[in-house]
Amino acid sequence: MNDLTTSPPADALKSGVRDYWNANPCGTQFTEMERGSKAFYDEVERFRYENQPFMHALCKFDAFKGKTLLEVGCGLGTDILQFARNGAITTGVDLTEESVALAEKRFQLYGVQGNFRTADAENLPFDDNSFDVVYSFGVLHHTPNTQKAIDEIHRVLKPNGEIVIMLYHKHSLHVWLGVPAYFLYGLTKGKLWGYDEWVRIYDGKHNPLGKAYSRRELQEMFSKFKHVRFQTCDTLRRRFPKWLNDLNQKWFATWAGFYIMIYGTK
Ligand SMILES: C[S@@+](CC[C@H](N)C(=O)[O-])C[C@H]1O[C@@H](n2cnc3c(N)ncnc32)[C@H](O)[C@@H]1O
C-alpha cells in the first residue's frame, strides 16, 4: 500500500492535491458553459449520468430520505444534489474552496437545502457519531493518508450508519490492459511509465496523486466496519461508442471495473 504518514512530504503532497483540484474542479472539463451558470450545472449533470448510468442504482441516491448524509469530497455537488432532491439532509465537504463555492452556488440556484464547508477528509470537523450516512465518490484515493480518512469516516458515522464509497480498483481491465500499453508507449518516449503513473494520470496529466486497491486491501482498510461488500463498475472510455461501453458495463465492469463501490455499516 502506498499511503504516506503525516510527515512534511505528506503535507507538501496535500498542498499539491489541494492546488490541483482547486484549479481543476472535477467535472468542469466536460463543459464549455460559463462556470457557475445553470446551463453549466445542467450540462455537468447530464454528461455525468449519461456516461455513468450505473451510478443511480449503485450510489443509492434515493435510499436516504430523512437521513443525515455527509459527502466527503463533494466537488461541484452533482451527487449530493441527487441525495438532497430525494429528501436526505445533506452536508458536503471538499478540500478546495472553489469546489465548495460552486456546490453551494448550485444548491442556491436550484433552491435546495444543504450545508457546505471546506474541510480535509483526514481531519473531519464533526463530532463522533454525527451522520446516518457517509458518501464519497472518487476522492479518498487522492488524499495522502487514505486510511486516516477512512477512520475519520468511521468516527463521524453513527452506530449502524451506512457508508457508500467509491475508490479505484487495482484488479481491473483498465489496469490490466492499460499498464502494458502505457509502458510500451512510454518506451517510445524514452520513459519507464508503469502502474503508479497510469493510475495517477487517470485524473489528468498534472494530478499529483492517485491510488488503486484490491478487494483484499480494502477488506483490511475497512475492517472497522460491519457487513462490508464490494461492487465494481466503470465506463471503459467516454469517447468509445455507446454499444461498446454498454457491453463493458454488462459483461466486464461488474467484476473487473476500475471503480469499486464499498458498502458497509458501523
Ligand atoms: C475526482 S474529484 C471527485 C469529486 C466528486 N466526488 C465527483 O465525483 O465529482 C476529487 C475530489 O476530491 C477532493 N479531495 C481530495 N483530497 C481531499 C481531502 N483530503 N479532503 C477532502 N476532499 C478531498 C478534491 O478537492 C476533489 O474535489
Ligand as a Chemical Component Dictionary entry (heavy atoms), coordinates in Angstrom:
data_LIG
# 
_chem_comp.id                   LIG 
_chem_comp.type                 NON-POLYMER 
_chem_comp.pdbx_formal_charge   0 
_chem_comp.three_letter_code    LIG 
# 
loop_
_chem_comp_atom.comp_id 
_chem_comp_atom.atom_id 
_chem_comp_atom.alt_atom_id 
_chem_comp_atom.type_symbol 
_chem_comp_atom.charge 
_chem_comp_atom.model_Cartn_x 
_chem_comp_atom.model_Cartn_y 
_chem_comp_atom.model_Cartn_z 
_chem_comp_atom.pdbx_ordinal 
LIG C1  C1  C 0  -12.074 13.284 -8.732 1  
LIG S1  S1  S 1  -12.742 14.608 -7.777 2  
LIG C2  C2  C 0  -14.301 13.898 -7.293 3  
LIG C3  C3  C 0  -15.301 14.952 -6.888 4  
LIG C4  C4  C 0  -16.734 14.419 -6.733 5  
LIG N1  N1  N 0  -16.833 13.432 -5.691 6  
LIG C5  C5  C 0  -17.180 13.839 -8.054 7  
LIG O1  O1  O 0  -17.301 12.619 -8.171 8  
LIG O2  O2  O -1 -17.383 14.633 -8.981 9  
LIG C6  C6  C 0  -11.780 14.501 -6.301 10 
LIG C7  C7  C 0  -12.226 15.490 -5.237 11 
LIG O3  O3  O 0  -11.634 15.092 -4.003 12 
LIG C8  C8  C 0  -11.308 16.257 -3.289 13 
LIG N2  N2  N 0  -10.308 15.884 -2.285 14 
LIG C9  C9  C 0  -9.065  15.377 -2.478 15 
LIG N3  N3  N 0  -8.460  15.179 -1.300 16 
LIG C10 C10 C 0  -9.343  15.535 -0.344 17 
LIG C11 C11 C 0  -9.297  15.566 1.074  18 
LIG N4  N4  N 0  -8.224  15.195 1.753  19 
LIG N5  N5  N 0  -10.380 16.012 1.744  20 
LIG C12 C12 C 0  -11.491 16.415 1.078  21 
LIG N6  N6  N 0  -11.597 16.408 -0.262 22 
LIG C13 C13 C 0  -10.533 15.981 -0.962 23 
LIG C14 C14 C 0  -10.804 17.193 -4.368 24 
LIG O4  O4  O 0  -10.776 18.532 -3.954 25 
LIG C15 C15 C 0  -11.789 16.921 -5.492 26 
LIG O5  O5  O 0  -12.910 17.773 -5.404 27 
# 
loop_
_chem_comp_bond.comp_id 
_chem_comp_bond.atom_id_1 
_chem_comp_bond.atom_id_2 
_chem_comp_bond.value_order 
_chem_comp_bond.pdbx_ordinal 
LIG C1  S1  SING 1  
LIG S1  C2  SING 2  
LIG S1  C6  SING 3  
LIG C2  C3  SING 4  
LIG C3  C4  SING 5  
LIG C4  N1  SING 6  
LIG C4  C5  SING 7  
LIG C5  O1  DOUB 8  
LIG C5  O2  SING 9  
LIG C6  C7  SING 10 
LIG C7  O3  SING 11 
LIG C7  C15 SING 12 
LIG O3  C8  SING 13 
LIG C8  N2  SING 14 
LIG C8  C14 SING 15 
LIG N2  C9  SING 16 
LIG N2  C13 SING 17 
LIG C9  N3  DOUB 18 
LIG N3  C10 SING 19 
LIG C10 C11 SING 20 
LIG C10 C13 DOUB 21 
LIG C11 N4  SING 22 
LIG C11 N5  DOUB 23 
LIG N5  C12 SING 24 
LIG C12 N6  DOUB 25 
LIG N6  C13 SING 26 
LIG C14 O4  SING 27 
LIG C14 C15 SING 28 
LIG C15 O5  SING 29 
# 
